[in-house]
Amino acid sequence: MNAARFFPVLLALAACSQAKTPPPLAGATIGGPFALTDQDGRRVTDRDFAGRYRIMYFGYTSCPDVCPTDMQTLGAAMRMLDKSDPALSRRIVPIFVTVDPARDTPKVLKAFVSAFYPRMIGLTGSAADIAGTAKEYRVFYKAEPAGANGSYIVQHSDQAILFGPQGKPIVIVPVQETPQAVTATLEKWAR
C-alpha cells in the first residue's frame, strides 16, 4: 500500500484527537458582576479577579457539615497544586461567598477562610448584595426559622464552580470528592 494515500487520513485523525473539548458549562448563564466586601473589609468586585480563574462557592460559616468539609477538600487541593504546579495555582482564586451575611461579618469570614487556605477569599455584603449575587450565580438559599436558642440553619446550593479569566463558567469542581479529584479537574480545565 502507498503510504502517501494514507497521510491525509492520518492528519485528519491527529487533528480530531487534538481538538479541544468544550468545557462542560460552556454557554451556561451562570455568573455575573458583583460588588461585595472581603474578609479584610475592602469592597471588591468581579473585575478585581479579571484575568484569573476563580472558584466560586456559596455557603456560610455556621454550616454544621457541608461547607467546612467542602472547604477542607478545596484547601487541600489548592495546597497540592501549590506544590505540583505553583504557576497554575497562583492563577486560581478560591472564593467563599456567604449566604448568611447577618452572622458572617468580615471578621468571622477571615477566621473561617484562613483556616482552610491562606489565599482563599471570603465575601459578604448586605442582604440585598448577597441576594443579587446569588441570583446571578444561580444559587439557592433559604434560612430556616430560628430555634429557641436563636440559632438557625441555612439551606443552600453546594456547588463550587470554576470560572475562567473572562468570568465565564467552565466546570463544576468536585469538592464533595477528594482533593486529588479537585486538583485533576483544575489541572484539566484551568489552562
ABEGO torsion letter per residue (X at the ends): XBAAAAAAAAAAAAAAAABBBBBAABGBBBEEBBBBBBAAGBBBBAAAABGBBBBBBBBBAABAAAAAAAAAAAAAAAAAAAAABAAAAAABBBBBBBABAAABBAAAAAAAAAAABAABBBBBEBAAAAAAAAAAAGBBBBBBBBBAAGBBBBBBBABBBBBBAAGBBABBBBAABBAAAAAAAAAAABX
